[in-house]
Amino acid sequence: MYGWIFRHLPGNRFWQVVQSLVLVAAVVAVLFTWVFPWVAETFNVNGDPNFD
């Protein structure tokens, strides 16, 4: 999968690496901003005994 993404990015090798790093940073930012807080709130992964 990563090879497919890397092959389809435009530019030479340097710009492909830069674009790959930007994509990884964007995915990590989305996970920490929206996904992980939603999971913690929805599935009580914090261990709160008063979870309703």
RODO-667218 format. One line per field, with one value per atom (N, C-alpha, C): x, y, z; atom name; residue in three letters. Coordinates in steps of 0.2 Angstrom, whole numbers, plus 5000, padded with zeros to 4 digits. Layout:
BEGIN
xx [X, ...]
yy [Y, ...]
zz [Z, ...]
at [CA, ...]
aa [ala, ...]
***
This chain:
BEGIN
xx [5004, 5000, 5004, 5009, 5014, 5018, 5020, 5023, 5019, 5012, 5008, 5007, 5006, 5006, 5012, 5018, 5024, 5025, 5023, 5024, 5019, 5014, 5009, 5010, 5014, 5016, 5020, 5018, 5022, 5029, 5033, 5040, 5045, 5051, 5057, 5057, 5062, 5062, 5062, 5066, 5066, 5058, 5055, 5048, 5043, 5044, 5040, 5041, 5047, 5048, 5045, 5046, 5043, 5035, 5032, 5025, 5023, 5027, 5025, 5025, 5030, 5031, 5025, 5023, 5017, 5011, 5010, 5004, 5004, 5010, 5010, 5008, 5011, 5010, 5002, 4999, 4992, 4988, 4989, 4986, 4987, 4993, 4994, 4990, 4990, 4986, 4979, 4976, 4969, 4967, 4971, 4970, 4970, 4975, 4976, 4971, 4968, 4963, 4956, 4954, 4947, 4946, 4950, 4949, 4950, 4956, 4957, 4953, 4951, 4947, 4940, 4937, 4931, 4931, 4936, 4936, 4937, 4940, 4941, 4934, 4931, 4924, 4919, 4919, 4914, 4914, 4920, 4922, 4925, 4925, 4927, 4934, 4939, 4946, 4950, 4947, 4951, 4949, 4945, 4944, 4939, 4935, 4931, 4925, 4925, 4920, 4913, 4912, 4906, 4903, 4906, 4904, 4897, 4893, 4886, 4885]
yy [4994, 5000, 5006, 5006, 5012, 5013, 5008, 5008, 5011, 5009, 5011, 5019, 5021, 5028, 5032, 5029, 5032, 5033, 5028, 5028, 5033, 5034, 5039, 5046, 5047, 5054, 5058, 5064, 5067, 5070, 5071, 5074, 5069, 5071, 5067, 5064, 5060, 5056, 5061, 5067, 5071, 5074, 5076, 5078, 5073, 5067, 5061, 5060, 5060, 5059, 5065, 5071, 5077, 5076, 5074, 5073, 5068, 5062, 5057, 5059, 5063, 5065, 5070, 5074, 5078, 5074, 5069, 5064, 5061, 5058, 5055, 5060, 5066, 5071, 5073, 5073, 5075, 5069, 5063, 5057, 5057, 5058, 5059, 5064, 5070, 5076, 5074, 5071, 5069, 5064, 5059, 5054, 5058, 5062, 5065, 5070, 5073, 5079, 5076, 5071, 5069, 5062, 5058, 5050, 5048, 5049, 5047, 5050, 5056, 5059, 5056, 5055, 5052, 5044, 5041, 5034, 5034, 5038, 5038, 5040, 5045, 5047, 5041, 5038, 5033, 5027, 5024, 5017, 5017, 5022, 5023, 5019, 5021, 5018, 5021, 5026, 5030, 5026, 5021, 5018, 5021, 5026, 5030, 5025, 5024, 5019, 5022, 5029, 5032, 5033, 5029, 5030, 5027, 5032, 5030, 5028]
zz [5000, 5000, 5000, 5004, 5005, 4998, 4995, 4989, 4983, 4983, 4978, 4979, 4985, 4987, 4984, 4986, 4985, 4977, 4973, 4966, 4963, 4966, 4962, 4964, 4969, 4970, 4965, 4963, 4958, 4960, 4956, 4957, 4957, 4959, 4959, 4967, 4968, 4974, 4980, 4980, 4986, 4987, 4982, 4983, 4985, 4983, 4985, 4993, 4995, 5002, 5006, 5004, 5007, 5007, 5002, 5002, 5006, 5006, 5011, 5018, 5020, 5027, 5029, 5024, 5025, 5026, 5022, 5022, 5029, 5031, 5038, 5043, 5043, 5048, 5048, 5042, 5042, 5045, 5044, 5047, 5054, 5057, 5064, 5067, 5064, 5067, 5067, 5062, 5062, 5068, 5068, 5073, 5080, 5082, 5089, 5090, 5085, 5085, 5086, 5082, 5082, 5083, 5081, 5082, 5089, 5092, 5098, 5104, 5104, 5109, 5108, 5102, 5101, 5104, 5102, 5105, 5112, 5115, 5123, 5126, 5123, 5125, 5124, 5119, 5117, 5120, 5121, 5123, 5130, 5134, 5141, 5141, 5137, 5138, 5143, 5146, 5152, 5159, 5159, 5165, 5170, 5168, 5173, 5175, 5182, 5184, 5184, 5183, 5183, 5176, 5171, 5164, 5163, 5160, 5159, 5151]
at [N, CA, C, N, CA, C, N, CA, C, N, CA, C, N, CA, C, N, CA, C, N, CA, C, N, CA, C, N, CA, C, N, CA, C, N, CA, C, N, CA, C, N, CA, C, N, CA, C, N, CA, C, N, CA, C, N, CA, C, N, CA, C, N, CA, C, N, CA, C, N, CA, C, N, CA, C, N, CA, C, N, CA, C, N, CA, C, N, CA, C, N, CA, C, N, CA, C, N, CA, C, N, CA, C, N, CA, C, N, CA, C, N, CA, C, N, CA, C, N, CA, C, N, CA, C, N, CA, C, N, CA, C, N, CA, C, N, CA, C, N, CA, C, N, CA, C, N, CA, C, N, CA, C, N, CA, C, N, CA, C, N, CA, C, N, CA, C, N, CA, C, N, CA, C, N, CA, C, N, CA, C]
aa [met, met, met, tyr, tyr, tyr, gly, gly, gly, trp, trp, trp, ile, ile, ile, phe, phe, phe, arg, arg, arg, his, his, his, leu, leu, leu, pro, pro, pro, gly, gly, gly, asn, asn, asn, arg, arg, arg, phe, phe, phe, trp, trp, trp, gln, gln, gln, val, val, val, val, val, val, gln, gln, gln, ser, ser, ser, leu, leu, leu, val, val, val, leu, leu, leu, val, val, val, ala, ala, ala, ala, ala, ala, val, val, val, val, val, val, ala, ala, ala, val, val, val, leu, leu, leu, phe, phe, phe, thr, thr, thr, trp, trp, trp, val, val, val, phe, phe, phe, pro, pro, pro, trp, trp, trp, val, val, val, ala, ala, ala, glu, glu, glu, thr, thr, thr, phe, phe, phe, asn, asn, asn, val, val, val, asn, asn, asn, gly, gly, gly, asp, asp, asp, pro, pro, pro, asn, asn, asn, phe, phe, phe, asp, asp, asp]
***
